Amino acid sequence: MSTVTSNIESVLQEERHFPPPAEFAQRAHIKSMAELETLRAEAAADPESFWARMAEELHWFKRWDTVLKWDPPHAEWFGGGRINISYNCLDRHLATWRRNKAALIWEGEPGETRTFTYQQLHTEVCKFANVLKHANVKRGDRVALYMPLIPELAIAMLACARIGATHSVVFGGFSSSALVDRINDASCKLVVTADGGWRRGNEVKLKTAVDEALKECPSVNACIVVRRTGSPQHMQEGRDFWWHELMETVDANCPAEELDSEHPLYILYTSGTTGKPKGILHTTAGYLLQAHLTTKWVFDIKDEDLYWCTADIGWVTGHSYVVYGPLSNGASVLMYEGAPNFPEPDRFWTMIERHRVNIFYTAPTAIRAFIKWGDQWPSKHDLSSLRLLGTVGEPINPEAWMWYRKVIGKERCPIVDTWWQTETGAIAITPIPGATTTTPGSATLPFPGIDADVMTRDGKPVGANQGGYLVIKRPWPSMLRTIWGDDERYKQQYWSQIEGIYFAGDGARRDNDGYFWIMGRIDDVINVSGHRLGTAEIESALVSHGAVAEAAVVARPDDLKGSSIVAFVTLEGSHNPSDGLNQELRAHVVKEIGALARPDDIRFTDALPKTRSGKIMRRLLREIATSGTVAGDVTTLEDFSVLEKLRAEEE
Ligand code: WTA
């Protein structure tokens, strides 16, 4: 492999390879490809012994009896063990010098900062755990967290974990209807929220959305509200309580519960191929192990580092790489509440400069926005503290990768392009920065112990450079355990597409070096600005509007957001297309799901193209949305005139 650092634009992407810088590798946890290959070989030969050896890094109240019981597709990891993730993230650091180390450094969008040492965070978590107990939250109960990106969200998660309550974080950008579905699916007993949060200078009114939602959530008997923005709130007597008032009524003594390894830690909803979001269930020990180990090796985290993952905690990236992974490693984590372009497009760079951030983990959609805003914004700031960059959430285009390397990393920082999913719980395919030679656009190779591959639909391996389906052939510790309340769907969607093998839902190929190139979703899931949305969910939202008879939603490639959302809509007989209705439907989707699902484009049509069996031919719609014409095979189309009309409407 050759190293090419100049004249990159004219070189084929496959030719650009970047070995780890020698100084970086020398100081890294994993220092060479040879060392990494040894670990991979050890894990491949005997995965259970490998994971067991790694599990020694965690604190156990009682050691496990069996590493893995695999009754496909159900895995039990570290059976017989007793453990607590909040203990691992907090208490075990208190006996060391880290007690007074910054665990969380938080910056609000308006600019204020708050810092919690491990000792202080422990105190807050213990107190809130006692608040939960007083609210009658018991081991196994579900608690919904619908909050801005403020320290209290991490505190609430760790407090739930401390007493064995299962948290369900709902992203603050979801609407009250989406919140209702998620609360009811898991029968949450309690909701923790805030009056609001700041986003691009505006208040996101969370408590108002909760008030609306709780009209339809019979399982909820209390709501705890953090005062964040100070805007006036209606507090319902007997149901709503202020966080700060309850915290004054409890003490800071709350020992962590000794929980089974497989105790349910959290549910996190994600989009699938049907209208109903899937509650992905993660349990305790295996999840912690892999979040811990990937944070250590992939981000090469050291005690002296300041680490910043820009993800919202409402997504899995925030669970594993803002909260559990870094805190378990005793790291210092920077957390930021607001938008990257508030008050100016250099907010992130000012923060890196002011806080002297060392490790920075963000999403390709953010990187593309930075490129668009212009190099003058990062160029104004001293980014020399950075030593490692990461990306996650969608395929990164090689140009964006090169920009990130050059303009942010000054050709000095390795980049880790990490592939994983809500379902995998932790990073699964990734460079290890002191070991792996990277190439722009490739997530490179599987993490040790992850048996990833690319297969045909019927489970045959594909050759080098041939496209296929991304799979994982063996269970891994942080894998999802089921879909909450729907084990059948868990079996069917993940383990039956190719019998007995985990089906990720992504297309991929491996190159001649075995490197993985992720090509994106192959199902009806679209990735808008790194957010996973089911086309079926948006379609259901549209159809729930009285004027809509039928809707089909497809993705159109978008330079900035990765994909934009195009909806083809047929109307009920008594309604006619109009600009007003167009606006109304877009607003309706925002109300049903949230602004993240707002269609960019709504096209009214008399009919949708369907197969003889009645299935909407989204492929054709995708082509029309993207290029305005259809070149692909249309032999299965039932009514050719529909296509002609759509084409005509395009012209
Ligand atoms: C996509 C986010 C290419 C992929 C952690 C996956 C990626 C989905 C990458 C999961 C990457 C994530 N390269 N594609 N490095 N990382 N994806 O559940 O399509 O929100 O299936 O988890 O994002 O999205 P999710």
Boltz pocket constraint, residues with backbone or C-beta under 6 A from the ligand:
constraints:
  - pocket:
      binder: B
      contacts: [[A, 270], [A, 315], [A, 316], [A, 317], [A, 391], [A, 392], [A, 393], [A, 394], [A, 395], [A, 396], [A, 417], [A, 418], [A, 419], [A, 420], [A, 421], [A, 422], [A, 423], [A, 429], [A, 443], [A, 504], [A, 505], [A, 506], [A, 518], [A, 519], [A, 520], [A, 521], [A, 527], [A, 530], [A, 531], [A, 532]]
      max_distance: 6.0
